[in-house]
Amino acid sequence: MSTPPPEPEAETAGGWIARLAAELDVEPLSPRTQAAVLGLAREVAHGTERKAAPLVSFLAGRFVQDAVDAGGDADEALRIVSEAVDRLLGR
């Protein structure tokens, strides 16, 4: 018998993201990656229109996956995205 999912308000964002990763059969995000993506989204939300943050997160994910598929490192690719965002935000 499976355990029912926790009530939405009782579940942490990290727990929910881990459950979604399992549902999609993809590797869960490490705490370090979660922090980097949330920081990236925060910077974009505060530096541009807020609605740009999830779209930038999606593009960042595509870039990171392309880099990993080409044999690159995910953390390095995410750093490249962060630097690009900083440049575009004039930092």
N, C-alpha and C positions, 0 to 999 in steps of 0.2 A: 504494500500500500504506500503510495507516494504522499509526501508531506505537502499540504496545501501551501501556496505562496503566502508570504507574510502580507499583512495589510499594507497598502501603499505608503501611508504616512509613517509606518514603523520601520520601513526599509531604507537603508542608506542608499545614496546614489551609486556608490561603488558596488553594493550588492545587486542593485537593479541592473547595472551595466554588465556585471558578471553573468547574471541570468540571461540577459539578451545575447551576450557572446555565445553562451552555451546553446541557446535556442537557434542561433544562426550558424552554429558549428564553426566558429572562428576562435582564434586564440584570444583570451581575455586581455584587457589592458593592464599593464603593470601599474602600480601606484605612481611610479615616476612618469610614465606616459600620460596617465590621467592628469597629473599635475601640470605637465607641459601643455597638453591640449586645452585644459581649463584656463591656464595663463594666457595662451594664445587667443582664445575666444574672448577673454576679459579685455585684453589690450585692443582687440578689434572693436568690441562693443563700446568701449570708452573713447576710441579714436575715430570712429566712423558711425554710421547708422547701426543701431543694435542688431537689426535683422541681418547684417553682414556676418555676424559671428558664427552662426551655424553653417553658413555657406562656405566661409573660410575653413572651418573645421572639416567640412566634406572635401574641399579641394586639397587641404593638407593631407588628409587620409589617402586620397588618390596619389598624390606625389610620393608619399612615404611608401605606399605599396609598390608603385612603379620602381622606386629606388631599390627596395628589397628584392623585387623580381629580377632586377638587373645585377644582383649580388651585393648591393650596398647595405649599409647599416641603418636601421630604423631611427635610432637616436640622432645620428648625424643628419639624416634627411629632415627630421623634425627641427633640428637646429637651423638648417638652411631655410626652411619655411619661416621660422621665427625671425631670422635676420631679414628676409625679404619683407615681411610684415613691418618690421621696424623701419626699414628704408622707406616703404610706402607711406608710413605714418609720419615720416620726417624726423625720425629719432636717430 
